Amino acid sequence: MTANEKNQSQATIYDVADHAGVAISTVSRVLNESQDVADATRERVVDAIRELQFRPNRTAKSLAQHSTRTIAVAVPTFTTPFHNELLKGVRDRLDHEDVDLLLCDLEWEAPQRTLRNFLEGGAMDGLLLVGVAADEELADELSLLGAPVVVVGTRLDDFDSFYWEDEPGAKLAVEHLLERGYSRIGMITTPHNNRIRNARVAGYQQALEEAGIEFDSDLVAHGHTSKHDGFSEESGYEAMQDLLALDEPVEAAFASSDVQAIGAWQAIREEGLEVPDDFAFVGYDDIKVSRFIGLTSVAQNMYDVGNEATDVLLDRLQNSGPEEYVSRLIEPHLQVRKSSGQVR
């Protein structure tokens, strides 16, 4: 596409980088007037900006002109209890603020692409970004937004971050089952090879090996339903069926999410087994329904995280916030209920 064709539609930072033959991070540094760019490279980028008639996204332009009094929350999906808990914390914190809440469903399959489209499309005063693995290019785009950004779920340099480490949480869950006297413990996970899955499997494996139990990959099961990235009732149900069909079935299981555990619990019932008399469970996330059905779960206090992250974002908007970025590790803890049984 020629420069003339390109500027018939709004050019993006990607177009500038491609036209100048540089990385997007280099374009970002030029736009932010960083001195860490060679003069010849800076000139190529400036020429590309001029030829493509590039303007930083419409959001930043709008923010430069006036406040929208709008905070956006972008998450992979609003239909999971896990994200709903966080969103409730956000809403409650905004109850007495003269601020509108804009929701963006990023979709599980292509969250980064959806986010980029969202950032190009509308104005906001601040952004709460949840559950998206931000690479260097996306971080550069966020820095060009012209509005404060708080990241939840991962630690990102140069942004306020609320994050957790999944491996210790998974280890905590399995150690609890081991302390209850169980040794043949299965794990229900997602079929997708992502950071959360890998960290929780690692925690499961570490707990077993520290107890002198050899890790058996046959005891790590996942369903075949892709809904909610594999963290669904259907996926948990299917995985539990596989674990029960083993020649030597498991006697307890750790599920990577409470929603999976609920589906797995149904599979247990259909086998004529009772929880916790015949089978023990521990889930992850401690969603609201878990408190009513007696599911032992690893808690991450998502309501509080949503509340506190919004507080930081408002502080950035109203007072410019603290000089240093907030970097808060959310420590997992176990909520023990009936599903994990008594010490055997």
GIGIFEN-V957427 format. One record per residue. RES is the residue in one small letter. OMEGA is omega as a letter, one per 40 degrees, with the letter a starting at -180 (NA if undefined). Layout:
# GIGIFEN-V957427
res=[RES/RES]
omega=[OMEGA/OMEGA]
This chain:
# GIGIFEN-V957427
res=[m/t/a/n/e/k/n/q/s/q/a/t/i/y/d/v/a/d/h/a/g/v/a/i/s/t/v/s/r/v/l/n/e/s/q/d/v/a/d/a/t/r/e/r/v/v/d/a/i/r/e/l/q/f/r/p/n/r/t/a/k/s/l/a/q/h/s/t/r/t/i/a/v/a/v/p/t/f/t/t/p/f/h/n/e/l/l/k/g/v/r/d/r/l/d/h/e/d/v/d/l/l/l/c/d/l/e/w/e/a/p/q/r/t/l/r/n/f/l/e/g/g/a/m/d/g/l/l/l/v/g/v/a/a/d/e/e/l/a/d/e/l/s/l/l/g/a/p/v/v/v/v/g/t/r/l/d/d/f/d/s/f/y/w/e/d/e/p/g/a/k/l/a/v/e/h/l/l/e/r/g/y/s/r/i/g/m/i/t/t/p/h/n/n/r/i/r/n/a/r/v/a/g/y/q/q/a/l/e/e/a/g/i/e/f/d/s/d/l/v/a/h/g/h/t/s/k/h/d/g/f/s/e/e/s/g/y/e/a/m/q/d/l/l/a/l/d/e/p/v/e/a/a/f/a/s/s/d/v/q/a/i/g/a/w/q/a/i/r/e/e/g/l/e/v/p/d/d/f/a/f/v/g/y/d/d/i/k/v/s/r/f/i/g/l/t/s/v/a/q/n/m/y/d/v/g/n/e/a/t/d/v/l/l/d/r/l/q/n/s/g/p/e/e/y/v/s/r/l/i/e/p/h/l/q/v/r/k/s/s/g/q/v/r]
omega=[a/i/a/i/a/a/i/i/a/i/i/i/i/i/i/a/a/a/a/a/a/i/i/i/i/i/i/a/i/a/i/i/i/i/a/i/i/a/a/i/i/a/i/a/i/i/i/i/a/a/a/a/a/i/i/a/a/i/a/i/i/a/i/a/a/i/i/a/a/i/i/i/a/a/i/i/i/a/i/i/a/a/i/i/i/a/i/i/i/a/a/i/a/a/a/i/i/a/i/i/i/a/i/i/a/a/a/a/a/a/a/i/i/i/a/i/a/a/i/a/a/a/i/i/a/a/i/a/a/i/i/i/a/i/a/a/a/i/i/i/i/i/i/a/a/a/i/i/i/a/i/i/i/i/a/i/i/i/i/a/i/a/i/i/a/a/i/i/i/i/i/a/a/i/i/i/i/i/i/i/i/i/i/a/i/i/i/a/i/i/a/a/a/a/a/a/a/a/a/i/i/i/i/a/a/i/i/a/i/i/i/a/a/i/i/a/i/a/i/a/i/i/a/i/a/i/i/i/i/i/a/i/a/a/i/i/a/i/a/i/i/a/i/a/i/i/i/a/i/a/i/a/i/i/a/i/i/a/i/a/i/i/i/i/i/i/i/i/a/i/a/a/i/i/e/a/a/a/a/a/i/i/a/i/a/i/a/a/a/a/a/a/i/a/i/a/i/a/i/i/a/i/a/i/i/i/a/i/i/i/i/a/i/i/i/a/a/a/a/i/i/a/i/i/i/i/a/i/i/a/i/i/a/i/a/i/a/a/a/i/i/i/a/NA]
